[in-house]
Amino acid sequence: MIIIVLPDIPAEDRLLAGARRGERNAQRQIYENYFPPIYQFIRLRVSDREQARDIAQDVFSAFFLALRGNNPPQKSLRAWLFRVARNKIYDHYGEKKQFPTTTLEEWIPAASEDGPEIKFMRTMRMEHARKALQMLVAEQQEVLILRFGQDLSLEETADLMGKSVSAVKSLQFRAVDRLRQLLDVVQ
């Protein structure tokens, strides 16, 4: 199960300000805080672990280069990092890359009971959910990952996807509604 603990906004702003001033400790802390959720986001879109790790490293290379250049992130570090990650994935695979089913288990929370019948039922539900998620278009998969898998706000998701908040709300609604319909059909 993926557990993501994201820093609060004032702490993020302080870290970003320190990183822009060249403080190594702030830069290290940003890397330590954000590498796991960025990697997990990429991993949900890229089935190969090493490739996902390489892309995550590229995201942070871009961040450190931006700090030295004239275009460092000014606000919402988390959204900036996720946007770069999304762009790196698209650069590598294209925008139509579908949700890899091999990483679905990492996104769906694990059951608390370990009995064989619980494991069997969980496996059946997982397969059911996997089939339904595969039937969603890539954009619907992405909005579900960002909103529910990465716990991004509507505003952050809209900024990251280059859409308005109302467009993200609509896309999320359609994705959840379609997923609900598919879960009723896929067996």
Secondary structure, DSSP 8 states (H G I E B T S, - for coil): --------HHHHHHHHHHHHTT-HHHHHHHHHHHHHHHHHHHHHH-S-HHHHHHHHHHHHHHHHHHHHSS----S-HHHHHHHHHHHHHHHHH-TT----GGGHHHHS---S---HHHHHHHHHHHHHHHHHHHTS-HHHHHHHIIIIIS---HHHHHHHHT--HHHHHHHHHHHHHHHHHHHHH--
